[in-house]
Amino acid sequence: TKAMVDEVNSRFLPRSVVMFHAEGKAGRAIEGVSDFIKYQKAIGGKATAYVCENYQCKLPVTDLAGLKKNIDDISMKGWDDAGNSTFGR
């Protein structure tokens, strides 16, 4: 869990929302903020990351490499290989 949280915190992710959904009683408070999150459960008792964009979530991942890939797939949209914005082009 810590490695996944650290990875997300190390990224510049403008216009993003990050939610931590603990299991059990501790997680019920966040379910009141975002109804859909109650359906996003841990897989196999492991920390599980759901990366979503435009109301659709990628398949959940339970490893750091999968989380990095899912974030990269979303966060690189709108940027060319040199890191220049392609918005408005």
C-alpha positions in Angstrom: 0.0 0.0 0.0 2.7 2.5 1.0 4.6 2.0 -2.3 1.5 2.6 -4.3 0.6 5.8 -2.3 4.2 7.0 -2.6 4.1 6.4 -6.4 0.9 8.5 -6.8 2.3 11.2 -4.5 5.5 11.4 -6.6 3.5 12.3 -9.7 2.3 15.6 -11.1 -1.3 14.7 -11.8 -3.2 17.9 -12.4 -7.0 17.7 -12.6 -6.9 14.4 -10.7 -8.7 13.1 -7.7 -7.0 10.5 -5.5 -9.1 8.6 -2.9 -7.9 6.0 -0.4 -10.5 3.4 0.5 -9.7 1.5 3.6 -11.5 -1.7 4.2 -14.2 -2.1 6.8 -15.6 0.6 9.1 -12.7 2.9 8.3 -13.6 2.9 4.6 -17.3 3.8 5.0 -16.6 7.5 5.3 -15.1 7.8 1.8 -18.1 5.8 0.4 -20.3 8.7 1.5 -18.1 11.1 -0.6 -18.1 8.9 -3.7 -20.7 6.2 -4.1 -19.0 4.2 -6.8 -15.9 3.6 -4.6 -17.8 1.1 -2.5 -17.6 -1.4 -5.4 -13.8 -1.1 -5.7 -12.5 -3.7 -3.4 -9.1 -5.1 -2.6 -8.2 -8.2 -4.6 -6.8 -11.2 -2.8 -6.2 -9.1 0.4 -3.6 -7.0 -1.5 -3.5 -3.3 -2.0 -5.4 -2.6 -5.2 -5.3 0.5 -7.4 -8.1 1.6 -9.7 -7.1 4.2 -12.2 -10.1 5.8 -13.9 -10.7 8.4 -16.6 -13.9 9.8 -18.0 -16.0 7.6 -15.7 -14.3 4.4 -16.9 -11.8 2.5 -14.8 -8.9 0.4 -16.1 -8.6 -3.1 -14.7 -7.5 -3.0 -11.1 -3.9 -3.8 -10.4 -2.2 -5.1 -7.3 1.4 -4.4 -8.1 3.5 -1.2 -8.5 4.4 -1.8 -12.1 0.7 -2.1 -13.1 -0.1 1.1 -11.3 2.8 3.0 -13.0 1.6 1.7 -16.4 -2.0 2.7 -15.8 -1.0 6.2 -14.6 1.4 6.6 -17.5 -1.3 5.7 -20.0 -3.6 8.4 -18.7 -1.1 11.1 -17.7 0.8 11.1 -21.0 -2.3 11.9 -23.0 -1.9 15.5 -24.4 1.9 15.4 -24.3 4.4 14.5 -27.0 7.6 12.4 -26.5 9.6 15.5 -25.7 7.1 16.5 -22.9 5.5 19.3 -24.9 1.8 19.9 -24.7 -0.3 18.8 -27.7 -3.5 20.5 -26.4 -5.0 22.8 -29.0 -2.9 21.4 -31.8 
